[in-house]
């Protein structure tokens, strides 16, 4: 066994699934397998896994009975159930018996990997605490608010709102660009709410074909349509008592939007092929990276549904608007990924951090996280220099050299270039000093009177909540 690596046990009677899962996981974890429940009980004793991937349908001893016996032994190892689409009901039963979560076959590789890492990052259960205390594994780096990192004023304000929202049971709409962490916000709302011990079910509306989304959300009866060979429990029913997170809500068809509206009004829905309504207790949190008001004008989104989901709106700022958080986030991600890459302790030089701060991060926190992991995986040095960074960061960073290149490449007039540069400098200084003009002026090396004059001239408000007027926004050069 490789010391310092978390151990994952795969229990499945299908050879192809066992082999593919082993191949996927053994780069980062110590992996062992078992062909059925009886074999798994023996392997658990000797292998002492940190996580078990357990199939539901197996010969000799099925997944539910195996899970039951593990819990009877006071074996607290986290278990993720593996299930075919027609056994979701059993998977829900398994979660009631103590399983952490379940995944439907065929697996989405990213979802599987994320779920495993998140599960292993959690604090060990009391029964397993002593067992895990002597082994190094994945650790959860200290963050500022649950799993989220953010010391900027705009993020602190967001954290305050999340605490307030979590205490109530109202519907929430989370908006923000792709990669800003909308699902993290939804999970934190659930974790701080009275529903924290109930399911948190997330679904990406854009990832499911329009022909299947209604069945995924509301479920269907056996024989409701072609290929409906078994009854299926939908996500609304799975989330009963807990929270349902609908990401990319703007992708729902108008037909499904009507059924969503009815649920929000009546807290009940109809399974496809069922004439009797199903009543559940579910809190709905939605998210989108689109402007729903524009979709309403285009007749692609119902206005009445918009008013129902937009009871409370939480807008997540883009990473470029809280650039002062970037060094802190880099440190957080280095700590997070270190156990996956031999415990490497990576540090960035001041010059490398400056380049990262100057980059505009169109993919937001998700892009930053991916960049940090790729550097840890590929860079042979533990001290990251500016030259070790991906080329795109240096080419698109707002350094004076790159700014000059952008100006000449776009044939921008001198007055326009001057206005763009001054606006970006002043806005960054104001954000870095929490809009304290005296400190911002000192940072820029000018008097407060000159700063105020330039702010008025460029249309920059003293209120941090007021954006730069569209007519005065600096034009980014691609």
BELNORVEN-V807349 format. One record per helix or strand of 2 or more residues. SS is the DSSP state (@ for helix, = for strand). FROM is the first residue (numbers start at 0). LEN is the number of residues. If there is no record, write none. Layout:
# BELNORVEN-V807349
ss:SS from:FROM len:LEN
ss:SS from:FROM len:LEN
This chain:
# BELNORVEN-V807349
ss:= from:6 len:5
ss:@ from:14 len:11
ss:= from:29 len:5
ss:@ from:36 len:11
ss:= from:50 len:5
ss:@ from:62 len:10
ss:= from:77 len:6
ss:@ from:84 len:12
ss:= from:100 len:4
ss:@ from:108 len:13
ss:@ from:125 len:7
ss:@ from:152 len:14
ss:= from:171 len:4
ss:@ from:181 len:11
ss:= from:199 len:5
ss:@ from:204 len:3
ss:@ from:209 len:9
ss:@ from:234 len:4
ss:= from:242 len:5
ss:@ from:248 len:3
ss:@ from:253 len:13
ss:= from:267 len:2
ss:= from:277 len:2
ss:= from:282 len:6
ss:@ from:291 len:6
ss:@ from:302 len:7
ss:= from:311 len:4
ss:@ from:318 len:23
ss:= from:346 len:2
ss:@ from:349 len:9
ss:@ from:363 len:15
ss:= from:382 len:2
ss:@ from:385 len:3
ss:@ from:390 len:6
ss:@ from:399 len:11
ss:@ from:413 len:19
ss:@ from:436 len:8
ss:@ from:447 len:11
ss:@ from:469 len:3
